[in-house]
Amino acid sequence: MTWWEALIMGIVQGLAEYLPISSSGHLEIASAILGVQGEENLTFSVVVHTATVLSTIVVLWKEVAILFKGFFQFKWNDQTKYVSKILLSMIPIGIVGVFFKKEVEALFGDGLVVVGCCLLVTAMLLAFAYYAKPRQKTNITYLDSFIIGIAQAVAVLPGLSRSGSTIATGILLGDKKEEVAKFSFLMVIIPILGESFLDVLKGFKGGIDHVTTIEPSALVVGFFAAFVSGVIACNWMLKIVKNSKLIYFAIYCGIVGAFALIYSLIA
């Protein structure tokens, strides 16, 4: 992978991780067009995902600091309740990661057909969330947290947007848009770091050559590209959700999904 390919892949990862357009789906499309398999390389995948997690912490550092401070008081306060909801939301993705990881990984080798279909599903989900007018709740409940967690687990499919699925699900449940957006970004921090850690362990078991196949310069470029674009996209998405602009992303996902299906047929 060259540095400019790493730059493109890093930008795609950072933007698509937060915007409801599916980072996995766009990385698959970018890999097919560029003729590289950056997402399949262990080191690059770990680096760009870690960069996006750091961008979340940077953007939401005040919320993260308040949660940490309240949680480690070891009292059943508002912060502890919120953290417990985040932990509850992680159960479904944990089950998928432990018991169905191989089946999910196999889907990433099926070309762009699955990606195209899942992007079309993302488009429909975002459209439903945009036009739905559910009765709003004061806070995200424990049941909501678990259901949003199920949406995150289903969104491991390539082309099905994680942020789009979780935010749209929360909106359909009646949760406030800006609150469910923050919850969506915070709930993914631990799963991404945990998956990256497990991938590193898996890589070292496979031999050191397996995790050092990319030039250091490409890794650095990919990291900063994913981090900077992640910060921009995270801030942007919080404003977009608050202003109810999800319909534009529904249209975009519909167009890209159709493109992916057509490209898979003619490529």
Secondary structure, DSSP 8 states (H G I E B T S, - for coil): --HHHHHHHHHHHHHHHHTTT-HHHHHHHHHHHHT--GGGSHHHHHHHHHHHHHHHHHHTHHHHHHHHHHHTTTS-SHHHHHHHHHHHHHHHHHHHHHHSHHHHHHHTTSTHHHHHHHHHHHHHHHHHHHH------SS--HHHHHHHHHHHHHTTSTTS-HHHHHHHHHHHTT--HHHHHHHHHHHTHHHHHHHHHHHHHHHHHT-GGGG--S-HHHHHHHHHHHHHHHHHHHHHHHHHHHTT-HHHHHHHHHHHHHHHHHHHHH-
